[in-house]
Amino acid sequence: MNKKYIFLLLGNLIIGIAISLAMIAHLGTDSFNTLSVGINNKLHLGIGTIMLIINTLAFLIMLRFSKENINIGTFINWFFVGYIVEYAHKFLSPLLTSNSMILRIALLVISFFLLTMGIGMYMACSLGIAPWDNIALLVCKKYPNLTYKVPRMIHDIIALGIGFALGAKVGFATIIIALCTGPFINLFETYFKTKL
């Protein structure tokens, strides 16, 4: 199997596990998950289904404005990551749930690095962008002087605000993740491009 496809599949699996670890830590999570939890608080459809719906709406925008970013990776992320989160959480939660703040912080730090690594890994493959991740790329397309990290930070902060308004828990880590995700994705994507 081509190394790009291995990185694509592995990156998406890592993303799902990373998000579930952040949920177990209960100190806040990434903005997309915060938005998903907020919407799920109102609709009660399950995190996997909510992520699928959000990505479907983002895909409609993608279809209109950036068809060139659609490839197999778009569909893998769109249809599977939310359910990886949901089932990894069910499996890992009984094993890792703890009141120990040290363990919870450790889970959060591991989650953050895994999340940004997974996103950077699958984006480096150039086999399609997840509909959600494509939103910041659309801004970069319109304003070519911007690197991915700036619009990603703005995009994450907006999603965080909506999720919070809908009742999702926002911890101190949520703010840090919203501000740092873009730069770390950029770093990991650059690194993984050298490995392909």
GICOR-V402556 format. One record per helix or strand of 2 or more residues. SS is the DSSP state (hx for helix, st for strand). FROM is the first residue (numbers start at 1). LEN is the number of residues. If there is no record, write none. Layout:
SS_FROM_LEN + SS_FROM_LEN
This chain:
hx_3_23 + hx_31_13 + hx_47_19 + hx_67_3 + hx_72_25 + hx_101_24 + hx_131_12 + hx_148_18 + hx_172_22
